Amino acid sequence: MNGLQLTPEEYVTEIIMSEDRFLLLEGSDDQDFFTLICNYLKKNGAQISAEKLDSLKSIVIDTAERIQGEIGNRDKIEKICELVSQESSNVNRRVVGFVDREFRGFEYDNYLKDHIKTHKINNRLIWSRGHSIENYFFEISTLKEAFNDYLVSSFYQEAFEIFESKFNHTLRIACALSLAGLSANLLKLIDRSLDWQCIDITSTSIEINLEKWSDILMSRKFNLDQLRIRNLFNQFETYLNRTDQCDIETLRWLSHGHIGFNFMFVVYTKCLFIATSSDQRKNPSDEAKKVNKNKDTRFPTVANAWIRSKSVEFQGNDTHDFPLRCFWILVNERY
């Protein structure tokens, strides 16, 4: 396909004229993730029939960034899938759209509930299980491999043991931060402002030091006034209390993907600081600061760790593995 921007209708025309299969995604991070999966499947092609391997190689992984329009990327993909559903089976069986669920289908006003509890599928359109791609990574087995791959440290084992013991509470805080940011319209600011030095960890608890975080929010970089900070903190405390009445599985999928992803690294950084503090020959702050280097490699590192834990053949109905199943849907031409 050419690189020109097209209207949704023109894009569908290209699909009709092509014999390729299409996996349509919102943006570049999604494209990187699914490309890693596809490469992994091809690399393990010995476990796949030759016919299916050829079908895999014909899949075009494309994004909404090629589509014209004032609407958002998610809406563009949903529009294309709607148009494709009106075409013949020979066309729509060659297309799958995968979009972020975001906060759709969740209840969070008074209670925290997931009213879908699976992947919503509408013809050839699939919603992610949770808020976004990153939520698939919120499992201890994936993060254990990812943190070790991301940063070589002699204190990794001790640091991860601390992190694992606080993982459920970390998810609760990440979810409360997400909903507070949504309520206060400060999602991006929360994503960028939290620092490992704001985290207090004891043998029994993990907390955000609101005084330290407030100083960061009031700094010249963020310049948030005290009234908005107070409102944000009140919302955070309200939602944090609600997480106590909610199961961890729901919190995993409800958390804002980017906020939760970055918060996992923030907490792990603090854990590494604590682990290093036991060695007087080391500077704990220097060790912790290493985690903030090469941030652009975080996503592919964690994504690769997640992919390696999955089965190439893919058996069963594990919703956590659904990004892999998108390829089998296209290869097998059916759900």
C-alpha positions in Angstrom: 0.0 0.0 0.0 1.2 3.5 -0.7 2.0 6.1 2.0 -0.6 8.7 1.0 -3.3 9.7 3.4 -6.7 8.4 2.5 -10.2 8.9 3.6 -11.8 5.8 5.3 -13.8 5.1 2.1 -10.6 5.3 -0.1 -8.8 3.0 2.4 -11.6 0.4 2.1 -11.3 0.6 -1.7 -7.6 -0.2 -1.4 -8.5 -3.2 0.8 -11.0 -4.4 -1.8 -8.4 -4.1 -4.6 -5.7 -5.9 -2.7 -5.4 -9.6 -1.8 -3.6 -8.9 1.5 -4.9 -9.3 5.0 -5.0 -6.2 7.2 -4.6 -5.6 10.9 -5.6 -2.0 11.6 -4.3 -0.3 14.7 -4.5 3.2 16.2 -0.9 4.3 16.5 2.8 3.5 16.3 3.2 1.9 19.7 0.4 -0.6 18.8 2.1 -1.2 15.4 5.4 -1.9 17.1 3.8 -4.3 19.5 1.9 -6.3 16.9 4.9 -6.3 14.6 6.9 -7.9 17.4 4.2 -10.6 17.7 4.1 -11.2 14.0 7.9 -11.5 13.8 7.9 -13.9 16.8 5.3 -16.1 15.1 7.3 -16.1 11.8 10.5 -16.9 13.7 8.8 -20.0 15.2 7.4 -20.9 11.8 8.5 -24.6 12.2 5.5 -24.9 14.6 3.1 -23.5 12.1 1.9 -25.0 8.8 3.4 -23.7 5.6 0.0 -22.4 4.5 -0.5 -20.4 7.7 3.0 -19.1 7.6 2.4 -17.8 4.1 -0.8 -16.1 5.3 1.1 -14.5 8.2 3.5 -13.0 5.8 0.7 -11.4 3.8 -0.7 -9.5 6.8 -0.3 -5.7 6.5 0.0 -4.1 9.9 -1.2 -0.5 9.4 -2.3 2.4 11.5 -4.9 5.1 11.5 -2.1 7.7 11.0 -2.6 7.0 7.2 -6.3 8.0 7.5 -7.6 11.6 6.9 -10.1 13.1 9.1 -10.7 15.3 12.2 -11.8 12.4 14.3 -9.4 10.5 16.6 -7.4 7.4 15.5 -9.7 5.0 17.4 -12.7 6.4 15.6 -11.0 6.1 12.3 -10.3 2.4 12.8 -13.9 1.8 14.0 -15.2 3.7 10.9 -13.2 1.5 8.5 -14.3 -1.7 10.3 -17.9 -0.5 10.0 -17.5 0.1 6.3 -15.7 -3.2 5.8 -18.6 -5.1 7.5 -20.9 -4.0 4.7 -18.6 -5.6 2.1 -18.6 -9.2 0.9 -17.2 -11.9 3.1 -14.2 -12.1 0.8 -13.3 -8.6 1.9 -14.3 -8.4 5.6 -12.6 -11.8 6.4 -9.3 -10.2 5.5 -9.6 -7.3 8.0 -9.3 -7.0 11.7 -9.3 -3.7 13.6 -7.9 -3.6 17.1 -8.5 -0.5 19.2 -8.0 0.7 22.8 -11.0 0.1 25.0 -10.0 3.0 27.2 -12.6 3.5 30.0 -15.5 2.2 28.0 -17.6 -0.5 29.7 -16.2 0.3 33.2 -18.1 1.8 36.1 -16.2 4.0 38.4 -18.5 6.7 39.8 -19.5 4.9 43.0 -18.1 1.4 42.6 -15.4 0.0 40.4 -16.8 -2.6 38.1 -16.0 -4.1 34.7 -19.3 -4.7 32.8 -17.6 -6.5 29.9 -14.9 -8.7 31.5 -13.6 -9.9 28.1 -12.7 -8.5 24.7 -15.7 -6.8 23.0 -16.0 -8.0 19.4 -18.2 -6.3 16.9 -17.9 -8.0 13.5 -14.2 -7.4 12.6 -13.5 -4.8 15.3 -11.9 -5.9 18.6 -11.5 -3.8 21.8 -8.5 -4.4 23.9 -9.2 -6.3 27.1 -8.3 -3.3 29.3 -7.7 0.4 28.8 -4.9 -0.1 26.3 -2.0 -2.4 25.1 0.1 -1.7 28.2 -2.5 -3.4 30.5 -1.6 -6.8 29.1 1.8 -6.3 30.7 0.5 -5.8 34.2 1.4 -9.3 35.4 4.2 -10.3 37.7 5.7 -12.9 35.4 6.1 -10.5 32.5 7.5 -7.7 34.6 10.0 -10.1 36.3 11.6 -10.9 32.9 11.2 -7.3 31.6 13.0 -5.6 34.5 15.9 -8.0 34.3 16.2 -7.4 30.5 15.8 -3.7 30.8 18.6 -3.1 33.4 21.4 -5.3 34.5 21.9 -4.9 38.2 23.5 -7.0 40.9 20.6 -5.9 43.1 17.8 -7.1 40.7 16.8 -10.1 42.8 16.4 -8.2 46.0 14.7 -5.3 44.3 12.2 -7.5 42.5 11.3 -9.4 45.7 10.3 -6.0 47.2 8.4 -5.1 44.0 6.6 -8.4 43.9 5.5 -8.1 47.6 3.9 -4.7 46.7 2.6 -5.5 43.3 -1.1 -5.7 44.2 -1.0 -2.4 46.1 1.0 -0.9 43.1 -2.0 -1.8 40.9 -4.4 -0.2 43.3 -2.5 3.1 43.4 -2.1 3.0 39.6 -5.8 2.6 39.1 -6.6 5.4 41.7 -4.1 7.7 39.9 -5.8 6.9 36.6 -9.3 7.7 37.7 -8.2 10.8 39.6 -6.5 12.0 36.5 -9.5 11.3 34.4 -11.8 13.2 36.9 -9.5 16.2 37.2 -8.6 16.2 33.4 -4.9 15.8 34.3 -4.0 12.4 32.8 -1.0 13.5 30.9 0.4 15.5 33.8 0.1 12.5 36.2 1.9 10.4 33.6 4.8 12.8 33.5 5.1 14.1 37.0 5.4 11.1 39.3 9.0 10.3 40.4 10.5 7.5 42.4 11.4 9.9 45.1 7.7 10.5 45.8 7.3 6.8 46.7 7.5 5.6 50.3 7.8 1.9 50.9 7.9 0.0 54.2 7.8 -3.7 55.0 4.0 -3.5 55.0 3.0 -0.6 52.7 3.6 1.5 49.7 2.4 5.1 49.5 2.8 8.2 47.4 4.3 11.1 49.5 1.8 13.8 48.6 4.0 16.6 50.0 6.9 15.7 47.7 4.5 15.2 44.7 2.9 18.5 45.4 6.3 20.2 45.2 6.9 18.7 41.8 3.4 19.7 40.6 3.9 23.3 41.7 7.4 23.5 40.1 8.0 25.6 37.0 7.9 22.5 34.8 4.2 21.8 35.7 3.0 25.0 37.3 -0.2 23.6 38.8 -2.0 25.8 41.3 -2.7 24.7 44.8 -6.5 24.5 44.3 -6.1 22.0 41.4 -3.5 20.0 43.3 -5.9 19.8 46.3 -8.7 18.6 44.1 -6.5 16.0 42.4 -5.3 14.7 45.8 -8.9 14.5 47.1 -9.9 12.6 44.0 -7.0 10.3 44.4 -7.8 9.5 48.0 -11.4 8.8 47.1 -10.6 6.4 44.3 -7.8 4.7 46.4 -10.4 3.9 49.0 -12.7 2.4 46.4 -9.9 0.1 45.1 -10.0 -1.6 48.5 -13.5 -3.0 47.6 -12.4 -4.1 44.1 -10.7 -7.2 42.8 -7.2 -7.0 41.4 -8.2 -8.3 38.0 -10.6 -5.4 37.4 -8.0 -2.9 38.6 -5.5 -4.4 36.2 -7.7 -3.7 33.2 -9.2 -0.4 34.4 -5.9 1.4 35.0 -4.9 3.9 32.4 -2.3 2.0 30.3 0.4 4.6 30.1 0.1 5.8 33.7 0.1 2.2 35.0 3.1 1.3 32.8 5.2 4.2 33.9 4.2 3.8 37.5 5.5 0.2 37.5 8.9 1.5 36.6 8.6 4.3 39.2 7.9 1.8 41.9 10.6 -0.6 40.7 13.1 2.2 40.8 12.3 2.9 44.4 12.7 -0.9 45.1 16.1 -0.8 43.5 17.1 2.2 45.6 16.1 0.3 48.8 17.9 -2.9 47.7 21.1 -1.0 47.0 21.0 0.9 50.3 22.1 -2.3 52.0 25.5 -2.0 50.3 27.7 0.8 51.7 30.0 0.7 48.7 27.2 1.7 46.4 25.3 5.0 45.9 21.6 4.0 45.9 20.6 7.2 44.0 23.0 6.4 41.2 21.7 2.9 40.9 18.1 4.1 40.8 18.8 6.8 38.2 20.0 4.0 35.8 16.3 3.0 35.4 15.5 6.4 33.8 18.1 5.9 31.1 17.0 4.7 27.7 13.3 5.2 28.4 12.5 4.6 24.8 13.5 1.0 25.1 11.0 0.3 27.9 8.0 -0.6 25.8 9.7 -3.0 23.4 11.6 -4.6 26.3 8.4 -5.3 28.2 6.5 -6.3 25.1 9.1 -8.8 24.1 9.0 -10.3 27.6 5.2 -10.7 27.3 5.4 -12.2 23.9 8.1 -14.8 24.9 5.8 -16.1 27.6 3.0 -17.0 25.0 2.4 -20.1 23.0 3.1 -20.0 19.3 0.3 -22.4 18.5 -2.2 -20.6 20.8 -4.6 -22.9 22.3 -7.7 -22.2 24.5 -9.5 -19.0 25.3 -7.1 -17.1 27.6 -8.1 -13.5 27.1 -4.6 -12.3 28.1 -3.3 -13.8 24.9 -5.8 -12.2 22.6 -3.3 -10.0 20.7 -1.8 -13.2 19.3 -5.2 -14.5 18.5 -5.8 -11.5 16.1 -3.2 -13.1 13.8 -5.0 -16.5 13.9 -8.3 -14.8 13.2 -6.7 -13.4 10.0 -4.9 -16.6 9.1 -7.9 -18.8 9.7 -10.3 -16.3 8.2 -12.8 -16.7 11.0 -13.4 -16.1 14.6 
